[in-house]
Amino acid sequence: MSSASYPAAAGIDLSARLTDATDRARAILGDSESGGGAISSDEPERLHALIDGLTRHVNALRGRDTGRRVREHEVARDRLRARFQARFDGLDRTRAAVDDLRSLTSPATMLARAPEALCGASTFRRSLLSFVGDGQMLVQAAYFTADRAGADAALEQLRARPLRLEHPLIEAEMLRRRRATIVTDAPVHARVDQEMLAVMGWQAYAAAPLVVGANVIGVLHADRGRDQALDVLDRDVLWEFTSALAQAYESASLRRALRHEREQLRSFLDWLGARSGELTDAPVRLATVARTPRASSSALIEPPPAASRRDDRTVFEGLLTRRELDVLRLLADGCSNRAIAEALVISDGTVKFHVNRILRKLRVANRAQAVSRYLRLLGMRGP
């Protein structure tokens, strides 16, 4: 091609491309914006009108597309908001359920009622609680919503065969990692125990370890019933429940241990007091004091007659030590602590100690009530 003919050829090509573009534009606009007829490069007004029409058309399409996108984002946002709200509500309900369990003073009862509390606070319909020890998992409690007979039957079957926590069972891996897990394809999962699967008929289930301190003491299994799917939210709800339950169980166990220690300490103190009283019960012989005006009045105190002493010792046998009974007799005679101390040759502090023990053993509030109880019991026994 010669240099003279090249511009002509280029012009023909551009003209063809312009014609093709304007035809496509007119097809899009349906000739409403083009004014009709063919448009050439020599008609800039009609060409600009066509371009303006295309611009308005594109803007209209963009507006419709933007609105669709906004609606899609709003739907996604609402779906995400609803999911997070469901998560927050589910976690709040599980915490409230554990708070109710905290009112139980027995740690064992707390664990026994945990499956029912879990189902009542979540979308789970069935739950199992198992104890872990010696490489085994033994089911201890079961709850099936509106199916107590089914829960009892499953519990009996599962108790008959404790599960050995060995590789490759998924529970063994879960206990090692100490995190909740979810199994979504239980019937075909190679690591699911087949006998447990046969009893429960799981399609999907969640499981979480019960970690108290540094030890795993149990496992919670839960599902929504046969052929019901689970998702990540169910796993998180179960994990929150077991974590809070472990803390509540540990607190209850510590309180129970403290109560036991307190009772042991109280028993020891009672025994120690009784022993100390017996050690100070050795007979004391008082020298005869002449009756002079300057003699101390406490030296003139005489013990009750032998008959009376035998009688009150029979009444209070096993309740008061001999020394405590001596103090109580002198209290009944109207003696002060100092007079009792001088009469029995003991210190004032020892007298106070014996008086306090007498009040506690007789279940009275003061010395007057102790004397009244002493006299009343003697009167009931008779001379």
PAFINU-670412 format. One record per residue: residue in three letters; x, y, z of N, C-alpha, C in turn. Coordinates in steps of 0.05 Angstrom, whole numbers, padded with zeros to 5 digits, always signed. Each point is the difference from the previous one (the first is absolute). Layout:
N
ALAXYZXYZXYZ;...
This chain:
383
MET+00017-00023+00000-00017+00023+00000+00018+00024+00000;SER-00007+00020-00017+00016+00025-00003-00007+00018+00023;SER+00020+00019+00004-00004+00020+00022-00024+00017-00006;ALA-00006+00004-00025-00023+00017-00007-00026-00013+00006;SER-00001-00026-00003-00025-00014+00004-00005-00007+00030;TYR+00020+00001+00018-00003-00008+00028-00020+00017+00015;PRO+00000+00027-00002-00020+00016+00014-00028-00007-00009;ALA-00004-00005-00025-00027-00007-00010-00009-00026+00013;ALA+00018-00019+00001-00008-00026+00012-00006+00003+00029;ALA+00016+00016+00015-00005+00005+00028-00026+00014+00004;GLY-00007+00018-00018-00025+00014+00003-00024-00018-00004;ILE+00003-00019-00020-00022-00019-00004-00004-00018+00025;ASP+00023-00008+00012-00001-00017+00024-00014+00015+00023;LEU+00008+00025+00005-00012+00015+00022-00030+00005-00005;SER-00007+00005-00026-00028+00004-00006-00016-00025+00005;ALA+00011-00023-00007-00014-00025+00005-00004-00005+00030;ARG+00021+00006+00016-00001-00004+00029-00021+00019+00012;LEU-00001+00025-00011-00019+00020+00010-00028-00009-00006;THR-00004-00010-00024-00026-00009-00008-00009-00023+00018;ASP+00018-00019+00004-00006-00023+00017-00007+00009+00029;ALA+00016+00019+00011-00005+00009+00027-00027+00015+00003;THR-00005+00017-00020-00026+00015+00001-00023-00019-00003;ASP+00002-00021-00017-00022-00019-00003-00005-00014+00026;ARG+00021-00008+00014-00003-00014+00025-00012+00018+00021;ALA+00009+00026+00000-00011+00019+00019-00030+00005-00005;ARG-00007+00002-00026-00028+00005-00007-00017-00025+00008;ALA+00012-00024-00003-00015-00024+00008-00005+00001+00030;ILE+00020+00009+00016-00003+00001+00029-00021+00020+00007;LEU+00001+00023-00013-00019+00022+00007-00027-00003-00015;GLY-00001-00018-00019-00025-00004-00015-00006+00025-00017;ASP+00020+00013-00009-00003+00024-00018-00013+00023+00014;SER-00006-00002+00025-00015+00022+00013+00018+00024+00004;GLU+00025-00005+00003+00019+00022+00006+00016+00009-00025;SER-00001-00015-00022+00018+00005-00022-00012+00018-00021;GLY-00026+00003+00000-00013+00018-00020-00005-00014-00026;GLY+00006-00026-00003-00007-00016-00024+00021+00005-00022;GLY+00002-00020-00018+00019+00002-00022+00029-00006+00008;ALA+00017-00004-00021+00028-00007+00005+00014+00026+00010;ILE+00021-00004+00015+00016+00022+00010+00029-00003-00010;SER+00010+00021-00011+00027+00000-00010+00017+00019+00016;SER+00026-00001-00005+00019+00018+00015-00004+00029-00007;ASP-00015+00004-00022-00005+00028-00007-00024+00012+00014;GLU-00012-00015+00018-00023+00009+00015+00005+00000+00030;PRO+00018+00018+00010+00007+00000+00028-00023+00004+00019;GLU-00020+00017-00008-00022+00005+00018-00015-00026+00006;ARG-00007-00015-00021-00014-00025+00004+00017-00020+00015;LEU+00026+00000-00005+00018-00018+00014+00001+00007+00030;HIS+00002+00026+00007+00000+00008+00028-00027-00007+00014;ALA-00021+00003-00015-00026-00007+00011-00001-00030+00006;LEU+00011-00016-00018+00000-00029+00005+00018-00006+00025;ILE+00023+00013+00002+00017-00005+00023-00014+00008+00026;ASP-00014+00024+00000-00014+00008+00024-00022-00020+00007;GLY-00013-00011-00020-00021-00020+00006+00012-00025+00012;LEU+00023-00009-00011+00013-00023+00012+00009+00006+00029;THR+00010+00024+00005+00009+00007+00027-00023-00001+00019;ARG-00023+00011-00007-00024-00001+00017-00009-00029+00005;HIS+00002-00016-00021-00008-00028+00002+00018-00015+00020;VAL+00027+00004-00004+00019-00013+00018-00004+00008+00029;ASN-00005+00026+00004-00004+00010+00028-00025-00012+00012;ALA-00020-00003-00016-00025-00013+00010+00005-00029+00007;LEU+00016-00014-00017+00006-00028+00006+00018-00001+00026;ARG+00019+00018+00002+00017+00000+00024-00016+00005+00025;GLY-00020+00018-00002-00017+00005+00023-00015-00025+00009;ARG-00011-00014-00020-00015-00024+00006+00019-00021+00012;ASP+00024-00003-00011+00019-00020+00010+00009+00008+00028;THR+00005+00026+00004+00009+00008+00027-00022-00006+00021;GLY-00025+00005-00007-00021-00006+00018-00002-00030+00007;ARG+00005-00016-00021+00000-00029+00005+00022-00008+00019;ARG+00024+00012-00005+00022-00007+00017-00005+00009+00029;VAL-00011+00024+00003-00006+00010+00027-00019-00019+00014;ARG-00021-00009-00015-00019-00019+00012+00014-00026+00008;GLU+00018-00010-00017+00014-00024+00006+00017+00003+00025;HIS+00014+00023+00002+00017+00005+00024-00018+00003+00025;GLU-00023+00013-00003-00018+00003+00023-00010-00028+00009;VAL-00006-00017-00018-00009-00027+00007+00023-00015+00014;ALA+00024+00002-00011+00023-00013+00013+00005+00011+00027;ARG-00002+00027+00003+00004+00012+00026-00021-00009+00020;ASP-00025-00001-00008-00021-00009+00018+00004-00029+00008;ARG+00009-00016-00019+00005-00028+00006+00023-00003+00020;LEU+00021+00016-00004+00023-00001+00018-00008+00010+00028;ARG-00016+00022+00000-00009+00011+00026-00017-00021+00015;ALA-00018-00013-00015-00017-00020+00013+00016-00024+00010;ARG+00021-00007-00014+00017-00022+00009+00015+00007+00025;PHE+00012+00025+00000+00014+00008+00024-00019+00004+00024;GLN-00024+00010-00005-00019+00002+00021-00008-00027+00012;ALA-00004-00019-00019-00006-00027+00009+00023-00012+00017;ARG+00025+00007-00008+00023-00009+00015+00001+00012+00028;PHE-00004+00027+00001+00000+00013+00026-00023-00011+00018;ASP-00024-00003-00012-00022-00010+00016+00005-00029+00010;GLY+00012-00016-00017+00006-00028+00007+00020-00001+00023;LEU+00021+00016-00002+00021+00001+00020-00012+00010+00027;ASP-00017+00021-00002-00012+00011+00024-00018-00021+00014;ARG-00015-00015-00016-00017-00020+00012+00016-00023+00013;THR+00022-00007-00012+00017-00021+00013+00012+00010+00026;ARG+00008+00025+00001+00011+00010+00025-00021+00001+00021;ALA-00024+00008-00008-00022+00001+00020-00007-00028+00010;ALA+00002-00020-00018-00006-00028+00009+00021-00009+00020;VAL+00025+00007-00005+00021-00008+00019-00003+00015+00027;ASP-00008+00025-00002-00005+00015+00025-00022-00014+00017;ASP-00020-00011-00013-00020-00015+00015+00011-00025+00013;LEU+00019-00013-00014+00013-00023+00011+00017+00007+00024;ARG+00010+00024+00001+00018+00008+00022-00015-00001+00027;SER-00027+00002-00001-00015+00000+00025+00000-00027+00013;LEU+00008-00021-00015+00002-00027+00012+00025-00002+00016;THR-00002-00011+00024+00023-00002+00018+00016-00025-00005;SER-00012-00020-00013+00014-00025-00005+00012+00000-00028;PRO+00027-00003-00003+00012+00000-00026-00010-00023-00017;ALA-00005-00024+00012-00010-00023-00015-00027+00006-00012;THR-00018+00012+00016-00027+00007-00010+00002+00021-00022;MET+00019+00018+00002+00004+00020-00021+00006-00013-00027;LEU+00018-00019+00000+00007-00014-00024-00023-00017-00011;ALA-00015-00013+00019-00022-00017-00009-00022+00016-00014;ARG-00003+00025+00007-00021+00016-00012+00010+00017-00023;ALA+00026-00002-00006+00011+00016-00022-00012-00005-00027;PRO-00004-00026-00008-00012-00005-00027-00027+00013-00004;GLU-00017-00001+00021-00027+00012-00002+00003+00031-00002;ALA+00018+00011+00016+00004+00029-00001+00010+00009-00027;LEU+00017-00015-00012+00011+00007-00027-00022+00000-00021;CYS-00017-00021+00000-00021-00002-00020-00021+00022+00005;GLY-00005+00007+00025-00019+00021+00006+00009+00028-00008;ALA+00027+00004-00003+00010+00026-00006+00010+00003-00029;SER-00003-00020-00016+00010+00000-00028-00019-00014-00019;THR+00009-00003-00024-00016-00014-00020+00007-00030+00000;PHE+00017-00009+00018+00005-00029+00002-00024-00014+00011;ARG-00004-00024-00010-00023-00016+00009+00008-00024+00017;ARG+00025-00009-00003+00010-00023+00015+00028+00006+00010;SER+00006-00010+00024+00026+00005+00011+00009-00023+00018;LEU+00026-00005+00000+00011-00021+00017+00023+00012+00016;LEU+00003-00008+00025+00023+00008+00016+00015-00026+00009;SER+00026+00000-00005+00016-00024+00006+00023+00008+00018;PHE+00008-00018+00017+00024+00003+00016+00024-00012-00014;VAL+00023+00012+00004+00025-00010-00012+00019-00009+00021;GLY+00011-00024-00003+00019-00010+00020+00011-00027-00008;ASP+00026-00005+00005+00013-00025-00007-00003-00007-00029;GLY+00002+00021-00017-00001-00005-00029-00027-00007-00011;GLN-00021+00004+00016-00027-00007-00008-00019+00024+00002;MET-00022-00001-00015-00021+00020+00002-00026-00015+00006;LEU-00011+00005+00024-00024-00014+00009-00023+00020+00002;VAL-00022-00005-00014-00023+00018+00000-00013-00001+00027;GLN-00005+00023+00012-00012+00002+00026-00028+00012+00000;ALA-00007+00017-00019-00026+00013+00000-00008+00005-00029;ALA-00026-00001-00005-00010+00004-00027-00027+00015+00002;TYR-00004+00018-00020-00026+00014-00002-00008+00003-00029;PHE-00024-00010-00006-00012+00003-00026-00025+00017+00003;THR-00003+00021-00014-00023+00018+00003-00025-00016-00007;ALA-00019+00000+00019-00027-00013-00004+00003-00030-00006;ASP+00022-00012+00009+00004-00029-00005+00016-00012+00023;ARG-00012-00001+00023+00015-00011+00023+00006-00029-00003;ALA-00019-00015-00011+00004-00029-00004+00024-00005-00018;GLY+00001+00016-00021+00023-00003-00019+00026+00006+00014;ALA+00001+00021+00017+00024+00007+00014+00008-00023+00019;ASP-00019-00011+00014+00006-00022+00019+00011-00024-00015;ALA-00012-00006-00023+00009-00024-00015+00028+00005-00011;ALA+00005+00023-00010+00027+00006-00011+00021+00000+00022;LEU-00008+00011+00024+00019+00000+00022+00007-00029+00009;GLU-00020-00017+00001+00005-00028+00008+00018-00014-00020;GLN-00004+00004-00026+00016-00013-00020+00029+00011+00000;LEU+00003+00026+00003+00027+00012-00001+00016-00007+00025;ARG-00014-00002+00023+00014-00007+00025+00010-00029-00001;ALA-00013-00016-00015+00008-00028-00001+00027-00004-00014;ARG+00008+00020-00016+00026-00002-00014+00015+00026+00001;PRO+00017+00004+00020+00016+00025+00001+00017+00003-00025;LEU+00003+00024-00009+00015+00005-00024+00030+00003+00006;ARG+00016-00015-00013+00029+00002+00003+00010+00024-00016;LEU+00014+00018+00013+00010+00024-00013+00026-00006-00013;GLU-00001-00011-00024+00024-00008-00014-00001+00011-00028;HIS+00024+00003-00012+00002+00008-00028-00014-00021-00018;PRO-00015+00008-00020-00003+00027-00011-00026+00014+00008;LEU-00013-00007+00022-00025+00012+00007+00002+00030+00002;ILE-00021+00013-00010+00000+00030+00000-00001+00011+00029;GLU-00012-00014+00019-00001+00009+00028+00028+00000+00012;ALA+00017-00020-00007+00027+00000+00010+00016+00024-00009;GLU-00003+00007-00026+00013+00024-00010-00011+00025+00013;MET-00026+00001+00004-00013+00023+00012+00011+00005+00029;LEU+00002-00022+00015+00010+00003+00027+00029+00008+00001;ARG+00015-00008-00020+00028+00008-00001+00003+00030-00006;ARG-00017+00009-00019+00001+00029-00007-00015+00017+00020;ARG-00019-00012+00015-00016+00015+00019-00015+00023-00012;ARG-00013-00006-00023-00017+00019-00014-00025-00014-00009;ALA-00022+00015-00004-00025-00012-00010+00004-00007-00029;THR-00016-00019-00009+00002-00008-00028-00029-00006-00010;ILE-00003+00000-00026-00026-00006-00012+00005-00021-00023;VAL-00017-00020+00000+00001-00021-00020-00025+00002-00018;THR+00004+00006-00025-00023+00006-00017-00009-00024-00017;ASP+00017-00021-00001-00006-00023-00017+00004-00026+00016;ALA-00013-00001+00023+00005-00022+00019-00003-00028-00012;PRO-00021-00005-00017-00004-00028-00010+00023-00011-00016;VAL+00016+00018-00013+00022-00009-00017+00027+00008+00010;HIS+00000+00012+00024+00025+00010+00011+00016-00024+00012;ALA+00025-00003-00009+00016-00023+00008+00008+00000+00029;ARG-00001+00024+00013+00010+00002+00027-00023+00001+00021;VAL-00024-00004-00009-00023-00001+00019-00004-00028+00009;ASP-00004-00004+00027-00005-00026+00011-00026-00011-00011;GLN+00002-00024-00012-00023-00011-00014-00022-00009+00020;GLU+00007-00010+00023-00021-00009+00019-00015+00024+00011;MET+00015+00021+00006-00013+00024+00010-00018+00012-00022;LEU+00009-00001-00025-00015+00009-00023-00026-00016-00003;ALA+00002-00026+00004-00024-00017-00003-00021+00007+00021;VAL+00009+00006+00025-00019+00006+00021-00013+00028-00005;MET+00017+00019-00007-00010+00028-00002-00012+00006-00028;GLY+00009-00014-00021-00010+00006-00026+00007+00028-00010;TRP+00024+00008+00007+00009+00027-00007+00003+00005-00030;GLN-00009+00023-00009+00007+00010-00026+00023+00020+00003;ALA-00003+00017+00021+00021+00019+00007-00001+00004+00030;TYR+00022+00005+00013+00000+00005+00029+00024+00018+00007;ALA-00003+00013+00023+00022+00016+00010+00009-00012+00027;ALA+00025+00003+00006+00012-00010+00025+00020+00019+00011;ALA+00001+00001+00027+00019+00019+00013+00010-00013+00026;PRO+00025+00004+00006+00011-00011+00025-00007+00018+00024;LEU-00003-00012+00023-00005+00014+00025+00026+00001+00015;VAL+00013+00023-00002+00027+00004+00011-00002+00015+00026;VAL+00008-00013+00022+00000+00012+00026+00029+00001+00010;GLY+00009+00025+00003+00028+00003+00008+00018-00009-00023;ALA+00017-00019+00007+00018-00011-00020-00009-00027-00011;ASN-00024-00009+00008-00009-00027-00007-00026+00001-00016;VAL-00002-00020-00018-00025-00004-00014-00016-00021+00015;ILE-00023+00008+00011-00016-00019+00016-00023-00011-00015;GLY-00008+00012-00022-00023-00010-00014-00003+00010-00028;VAL-00021-00008-00013-00006+00008-00028-00030+00004-00003;LEU-00008+00021-00014-00028+00005-00007-00004-00004-00030;HIS-00018-00018-00007-00009-00003-00028-00028+00012-00003;ALA-00005+00011-00023-00027+00012-00005-00006+00000-00030;ASP-00026-00003-00006-00009+00002-00028-00028+00010+00000;ARG-00011+00004-00024-00028+00010-00003-00019-00023-00005;GLY+00009-00024+00002-00017-00023-00006+00010-00014-00025;ARG-00012-00022-00006+00008-00015-00024-00004+00016-00025;ASP+00019-00002-00018-00001+00012-00027-00002+00030+00000;GLN+00010+00013+00022+00000+00029+00002+00028+00010-00002;ALA+00005+00020-00017+00026+00011-00004+00007+00020+00022;LEU+00026+00005+00003+00011+00019+00019+00018+00019-00014;ASP+00006+00023+00012+00019+00018-00011+00020+00010+00021;VAL+00017+00019-00007+00021+00009+00018-00012+00013+00024;LEU-00023+00014-00003-00012+00013+00023-00007-00020+00022;ASP-00010-00024-00008-00006-00021+00020+00025-00009+00015;ARG+00022-00002-00014+00025-00007+00013+00008+00021+00020;ASP-00002+00026-00007+00008+00021+00018-00018+00002+00024;VAL-00026-00005-00004-00019+00000+00023+00007-00023+00020;LEU+00006-00023-00011+00008-00023+00017+00026+00006+00015;TRP+00019+00012-00013+00026+00006+00012-00004+00021+00022;GLU-00017+00020-00004-00005+00020+00020-00013-00013+00025;PHE-00019-00018-00006-00014-00013+00023+00019-00017+00016;THR+00016-00017-00013+00019-00017+00015+00021+00016+00015;SER+00009+00022-00012+00020+00016+00014-00012+00012+00025;ALA-00024+00011-00002-00013+00012+00024-00007-00022+00020;LEU-00009-00023-00010-00006-00022+00018+00024-00009+00016;ALA+00023-00002-00013+00025-00008+00013+00007+00019+00023;GLN-00003+00026-00005+00005+00020+00021-00019-00003+00023;ALA-00026-00004-00006-00020-00003+00021+00005-00025+00016;TYR+00007-00022-00014+00006-00025+00014+00024+00003+00018;GLU+00021+00013-00009+00024+00004+00016-00006+00016+00025;SER-00016+00022-00004-00007+00017+00023-00017-00016+00021;ALA-00019-00016-00010-00016-00016+00018+00017-00021+00015;SER+00019-00012-00014+00017-00019+00013+00018+00013+00021;LEU+00010+00024-00006+00016+00014+00020-00017+00007+00025;ARG-00024+00010-00005-00017+00007+00023-00007-00025+00016;ARG-00004-00022-00013-00006-00025+00015+00024-00009+00016;ALA+00024+00003-00012+00024-00008+00014+00004+00018+00024;LEU-00005+00026-00003+00003+00019+00023-00019-00007+00022;ARG-00025-00007-00007-00020-00007+00021+00009-00025+00014;HIS+00011-00019-00015+00010-00025+00013+00023+00006+00019;GLU+00019+00017-00009+00022+00008+00017-00009+00014+00025;ARG-00020+00018-00003-00010+00014+00023-00013-00019+00020;GLU-00015-00019-00010-00012-00020+00018+00022-00016+00014;GLN+00020-00008-00015+00022-00015+00012+00014+00016+00022;LEU+00004+00026-00006+00014+00017+00019-00017+00004+00025;ARG-00027+00003-00004-00017+00003+00023+00000-00025+00018;SER-00001-00023-00013+00001-00025+00015+00027-00003+00015;PHE+00021+00008-00013+00026-00001+00013+00001+00018+00025;LEU-00011+00024-00004+00000+00019+00023-00017-00010+00023;ASP-00022-00013-00007-00017-00011+00021+00016-00023+00015;TRP+00013-00016-00016+00016-00022+00012+00022+00012+00017;LEU+00014+00020-00010+00022+00012+00015-00010+00013+00025;GLY-00023+00013+00000-00011+00011+00024-00007-00021+00020;ALA-00012-00022-00009-00007-00021+00018+00025-00012+00013;ARG+00020-00004-00016+00025-00011+00011+00013+00018+00020;SER+00000+00027-00007+00013+00019+00019-00016+00001+00026;GLY-00027-00003-00003-00016+00000+00025+00005-00024+00017;GLU+00004-00023-00014+00006-00025+00016+00028+00002+00013;LEU+00019+00013-00014+00026+00002+00012+00001+00019+00024;THR-00019+00018+00001-00001+00018+00023-00020-00009+00022;ASP-00010-00024-00004-00020-00011+00019+00012-00014+00024;ALA+00026+00001+00003+00012-00013+00023-00011+00012+00025;PRO-00005-00017+00021-00012+00010+00025+00019+00020+00013;VAL-00013+00021+00010+00015+00022+00014-00008+00000+00029;ARG+00019-00002+00018-00005+00001+00029+00006+00028+00010;LEU-00020+00012+00012+00003+00027+00010+00005-00001+00030;ALA+00019+00016+00009+00006+00001+00028-00024+00013+00015;THR-00005-00010+00025-00022+00012+00016+00007+00029+00007;VAL-00019+00017-00006+00004+00028+00005-00017+00008+00024;ALA+00013+00013+00018-00014+00009+00024-00020+00021-00007;ARG-00023-00002+00014-00022+00019-00006+00006+00026+00015;THR+00014+00017-00013+00006+00027+00011-00012+00021-00018;PRO-00005+00023+00011-00012+00021-00017+00017+00007-00024;ARG+00026-00005+00001+00018+00007-00022+00002-00022-00020;ALA-00011-00023+00006+00002-00023-00019-00016+00006-00025;SER+00011-00010-00023-00013+00004-00026-00026-00016+00000;SER-00021+00012-00011-00026-00014-00001+00002-00024-00019;SER+00018+00001-00020+00002-00022-00019+00011-00025+00014;ALA+00015+00004+00021+00011-00023+00014-00021-00015+00016;LEU-00023+00012+00004-00021-00012+00016-00019-00017-00018;ILE+00005+00001-00027-00017-00015-00018+00004-00029+00003;GLU-00022-00015+00003+00002-00028+00003-00014-00014-00023;PRO+00010-00023-00009-00013-00014-00022-00026-00011+00009;PRO-00019-00005-00018-00026-00012+00007+00004-00027+00013;PRO-00021-00008+00014+00001-00027+00013+00005-00022-00020;ALA+00010-00022+00010+00007-00023-00018-00023-00010-00015;ALA-00024-00002+00013-00023-00010-00014-00008+00018-00023;SER+00001+00026+00005-00006+00019-00022+00020-00002-00022;ARG+00026-00004+00007+00020-00001-00020-00004-00025-00018;ARG-00006-00022+00012-00005-00024-00016-00024+00004-00019;ASP-00021+00013+00010-00024+00004-00016+00006+00018-00024;ASP+00013+00023+00003+00004+00017-00023+00021-00012-00018;ARG+00018-00016+00010+00019-00013-00018-00015-00020-00018;THR-00020-00013+00010-00016-00019-00016-00015+00015-00021;VAL-00011+00024+00007-00016+00016-00019+00017+00009-00023;PHE+00024+00010+00007+00017+00013-00021+00022-00018-00010;GLU-00001-00026+00006+00020-00018-00010+00001-00001-00030;GLY+00023+00002-00012+00003+00000-00029-00003+00027-00012;LEU-00010+00020+00015-00004+00027-00011+00021+00019+00011;LEU+00005-00001+00026+00020+00018+00012+00022-00016+00013;THR+00024+00011-00001+00022-00013+00014-00003+00005+00030;ARG+00016-00014+00016-00002+00003+00029+00007+00029+00008;ARG+00020+00012-00012+00007+00027+00006-00022+00019-00007;GLU-00012-00003-00024-00022+00017-00008-00024-00003+00019;LEU-00005-00024+00010-00022-00004+00019+00006+00014+00027;ASP+00026-00001+00008+00007+00015+00024-00005+00029-00003;VAL+00007+00011-00023-00005+00029-00005-00029+00006+00000;LEU-00016-00018-00013-00029+00004-00002-00013+00000+00028;ARG+00010-00018+00018-00011-00001+00027+00005+00027+00014;LEU+00024+00010-00003+00007+00025+00014-00015+00024-00013;LEU-00005-00002-00026-00017+00021-00013-00028-00001+00013;ALA-00011-00024+00004-00027-00003+00012+00000+00010+00029;ASP+00023+00000+00013+00002+00011+00027+00003+00030+00001;GLY+00001+00012-00024+00002+00029-00002+00028+00011+00002;CYS+00020-00016-00005+00028+00009+00002+00008+00015-00025;SER+00017+00020+00004+00012+00015-00023+00023-00016-00012;ASN+00010+00009-00023+00023-00013-00012+00024-00001+00019;ARG+00005+00022+00013+00023+00001+00018-00003-00020+00023;ALA-00025-00001+00012-00005-00019+00021+00004-00028-00009;ILE-00010-00006-00025+00003-00027-00010+00030-00007-00004;ALA+00015+00020-00011+00028-00004-00004+00015-00007+00026;GLU-00007+00015+00021+00013-00004+00026-00008-00027+00012;ALA-00026-00007-00004-00009-00025+00012+00012-00024-00014;LEU+00004+00001-00026+00010-00022-00015+00030+00002-00005;VAL+00012+00022+00009+00029+00004-00004+00007+00000-00029;ILE-00014+00016-00016+00006+00003-00028+00000+00030-00006;SER+00008+00007-00024+00001+00029-00007-00028+00010-00009;ASP-00003+00027+00001-00025+00011-00010-00005-00007-00029;GLY+00022+00000-00016-00003-00006-00029-00010-00029-00004;THR+00009-00018+00017-00009-00028-00002-00029-00002+00007;VAL-00009+00016+00020-00028+00000+00007-00017+00010-00023;LYS+00008+00022-00013-00015+00010-00023-00001-00021-00022;PHE+00022-00014-00004+00000-00020-00021-00021-00022+00006;HIS+00000-00009+00025-00019-00021+00007-00029+00010-00001;VAL-00005+00025+00008-00027+00011-00001-00009+00002-00029;ASN+00017+00009-00018-00008+00002-00028-00007-00028-00012;ARG+00016-00020+00008-00006-00027-00010-00026-00011+00012;ILE-00005+00007+00025-00025-00009+00013-00024+00013-00015;LEU+00002+00026-00006-00022+00013-00014-00006-00013-00027;ARG+00022-00006-00014-00003-00012-00027-00012-00028+00002;LYS+00010-00016+00018-00010-00027+00002-00029-00001+00010;LEU-00008+00018+00018-00027+00000+00009-00019+00016-00019;ARG+00012+00013-00020-00015+00015-00020-00016+00022+00013;VAL+00014+00016+00017-00012+00023+00013+00016+00024-00006;ALA-00011+00024+00006+00013+00025-00008+00016+00012+00022;ASN-00007-00006+00025+00014+00014+00022+00001-00018+00025;ARG+00014+00010+00021+00004-00016+00024-00027-00006+00014;ALA-00018+00020+00000-00025-00004+00014-00016-00023-00013;GLN+00000+00000-00027-00014-00022-00013+00013-00027+00005;ALA+00027+00000+00002+00014-00025+00006-00007-00010+00028;VAL-00002+00018+00020-00008-00008+00027-00028-00010+00000;SER-00018+00014-00015-00028-00008-00001-00003-00028-00012;ARG+00016-00005-00021-00001-00026-00013+00010-00022+00019;TYR+00021+00007+00014+00012-00019+00019-00020-00008+00022;LEU-00013+00021+00011-00019-00006+00021-00025-00015-00010;ARG-00009+00008-00024-00023-00013-00011+00005-00030-00006;LEU+00023-00006-00011+00007-00028-00005+00002-00016+00025;LEU+00011+00012+00021+00002-00014+00026-00028-00005+00011;GLY-00017+00020-00003-00027-00003+00010-00015-00022-00015;MET+00005-00002-00027-00013-00021-00015+00010-00028+00008;ARG+00025-00002+00008+00011-00026+00008-00010-00008+00027;GLY-00005+00020+00018-00009-00007+00027+00024-00003+00018;PRO-00003+00000+00026+00021-00002+00019+00012-00028+00000;
